[in-house]
């Protein structure tokens, strides 16, 4: 079974040190993290680029609670913006012990986006990190076939896909599509559940109010069983409506982790059943 992590979106802007303690309290020893964040849902904004004291406190909390960062996030290709300008943020990620960073594109120029991915991957590699790229209907790379074009364009073993189960399903990619992926094409998995149909007119607003894994409409067990195994699967389950109903962030995360563990267990059992069937 892959180890379970908690993605930064799940905790809806919680300050970094509090996030580490919450993850460890839930027996999750991997998190995804941004260099800057917060500023939402009554949580203060932070910047580990500028606040060196916070950065050191965060590193100490990671060490003391035996938590690692499984994914560095927040790197976005935008029109007229160069990912070369993210060098300082990558340096901070390296100081935090990050070994994998993720990028997405919101630049409608697809060829330029692909070139930016290649530049960013080289920058990350120079700092000992591998790179993943996420696709979603709300992004320029909307689906799996286009994402695979990006992988082919970059053409490096340290550049692979990040597959978010909700985004993949909503892009029309089911378990049969995921089963066709070669192991080297998938670097990271985010476990997300929701309705198959978008509920909110704005996709990005819709995706900030997901369901507990296993309580939505995504075929999560079959999707995880179809995907190549990865060391860490991060549960990404921001549940804005629960928070608005005065449910503590810690309880939202607890529900997300509990649901995710049941899904991963069921996916492992499905893999084992299929393996036994193949050996008869």
N, C-alpha and C positions, 0 to 999 in steps of 0.2 A: 504494500500500500504506500502511495506517496504520502509524504508528510504534509500536514495542513498548515497553511498560513492565513493571516488576516490582511486583507487589502486596506489601504488607507481610506478609500471611499466608504468602507463599511462603518467606520467610526465617525463619519460626518464632521470632520474638522477638529477632532480631539487634539490637544497639544501633544507634541512628540513623546515627551517623557511619560505622560499619562498613558499614551497608547502602548508603550512598551510594557508597562506594569499590567495593563488590562490584558494584553495578549498572553503574558506569562501566567497570570491568574487563571486564564482559560486553558492552560497547558498547550498553548500554541507558541512555538519558538521561532516563527518566521513572520515577518511583516513586509508589506511594501511601504515605501515612504517617498515623499517629495522633499526637496530642499526648502521650498517655501509653501505655505498653506495656511489653513485655518481661516479666520475671518468670516465664518458662517455658523449659523445655529448657536449664536452666543459664545462661540469659542474665539479667543483672540487670534489675530494674525501672527504668524511667525516667519522668520527667515534665518535659516542656519547658514546662509551665505554671509550675513552681516553680524549675526549674534554669535560670537565665538563662545561665549559662556554657555549659551543654550546648546551649542554643538557639543561641547565637552560634557555637559550634563547628560545629553542624549547618549553619547558614546559610553559613558559610565553606566547608565541604566541598561543599555544593551548587554554590556559585559556582566553586570551584577545579576541580571535576570536570565542570562543564557539565551538571548534572543538575537537573531541575525536578520539582516534585510535581504529578503529573497529577490526583490525587484525595486530598482530605482525608477521613479515615475516623474512626469511633468515636462517631458521633452516633446515639443510640438512643432512640426513644420508649418509655417505660415507664409502667406505671400510676402515677398520682399524682406523676409527674415532669414538669416543664415544660422544654421545650427552650429557653425564654427564659433558663434558668440556664446555658446553654452560651455565653453572650456572651464570657466571658474566653477560652475555647478557640477561638472563632472569631477573636478578636483575634490570638491567637498564629498561627493558620493564615494570617491575612492577612500577618503579619510574615514568615512563611516563604515568601510568594509564591504561596500556593495560590489558584487561580481557580475550582476546582470542589470541592464537598464533597458527601458522600453521607450519607444517613440511611436507617434501617430502623425498623420498629416491632415491639416485642414486647408491646405493649399490646393485649389482646383486644378493646378498645373501638374498633371500626373507624372510626366517625365522629369520635371524638376524635383518633385517629391522623391522619386526613386533615386535621383542623384544625391539629394540631401541625406537619404538613408545611408548611402554608401559612405559619404563624408563622415557622418556621425558614427557609423560602425568603426571606421578607422580611428577616430578620436577615442572612442571607448576602449578599443583594443590596446591603444597606447597606454591606457591606464589599467590594463589587466581585466577588462570587463567584456562580456559578450552582450549582444544587442538583440532585442525582439521588436517586432512591429505588430500592432494591433489593428484589426479591421472591424468596421461597424457601419451600419446604415447612415449614421450621422457624420461619418468621416469621408474623406476623398476615396480611400480604399474601402469600398463598401462590402466586398464579398470575398470568399475564399479564392476563386480563380484569379482575381486581381492581386490578392495578397501573394499568391504563388508567383505571379509575374515579378513582383518586387523581390522575392527571394532569388529568383533566377537572375534579375538585373544586378543585384548586389554581388551575388556569386561568391560568397565567403562562408566558410563553415561556422563562423561566429556570428552569423545573422540568421535568425529564424523567426517563426511566427509566434505570436501570443494569441491563443484561442480563448476567447471569452464565450462561454456556452450560450448566454443570452443573445449576444450580438451575432454569433454564428447561426443560431436557430432563426433569429429574425431576418437574417440575410438569406434564408432559404437553404442553409447547409445542415443536414441532419446526420445521424449516425453513419449511414452508408457513405456519405461524402467524407466524413472524418476517418473512416476506416481505411481510406485509400492513401492517407498521408504517410509519407516515409518518416521514420523516427527523427532523422536529422532536420526535418522541416519544422518541427514543433519544439520550441524552447521553454514555453511556460503556458500554464492553463489557469484561467480564472473561472471559478465555479459560481454561476449566477443563475437565478430563476426569476420568472415573471410570467405574465400572460404572453402568449405568442403574438397577439396583435398589440400594436402600440395603443396605449390608452390616452396619453397626453398629446395635444397637438405638437408640442416641441419635444423631439426625441430625447434630447439631453436632460430635460426636466423629467421626462418619463423614466429615464434610466436611473434617476436618483431616488426612486421609490419602488424598489424591487421586493421580491418575496423571500421568505425563508427558503433556502434550498430544499427542494422536495415538495414544497407547498404550492408551487406555480404550475405552469403548463409545459415547461421544457422537458424533453425526454432525457433528463440529466444522467440517469444511471446508464442508459444505452450510449449516450454521447461520451461519457468518461471511459466506459469500457472499450469504446471504439478508438479513442485517442492513444497515441504512443505514450508509454509511461514517462513521467517527468519526476524529478526529485521532490518538488514542492508544487502543490496546487493551492492557490490563494482564494479564499472565499470572499467574493465581492458582492455584498448584499446591503447597500445603503437603503434604509427603510425610513424615509422622511415622514411618512404618515404616522408611524409609531412614535417617533420623536415629538411630533406635533401634539400627540395625545399624552405627552408627559412621561413616556417610557424612557428610562435612563439609557444613555448610550451603551452602558455596560450590559444591560439586559438585551438590547437589540443585538449586540455582538454575541452574547451568549446563545440566543436563539439561532443566529446564523451559523455559529460553529457547531451546535448540536445537530442542526439539519444537515450541514455539510458532512459531518462524520457519518451519518446514516447513509447518505448518498454514496460516499466513497467506499463504505463497507459493502453496500449492495453491488457496486460496480466491480469490486474485487471478486465477489462471489460469482457474478455473471461471467467474468473472465475465466475463472476456474472451471465453471460448468462447461463453457465452450471448449476450453482446453481438454477436459476429460472426454468430451464428445469427439474431438479430433483424433484422440489416441485410441479410440475403440476399434 
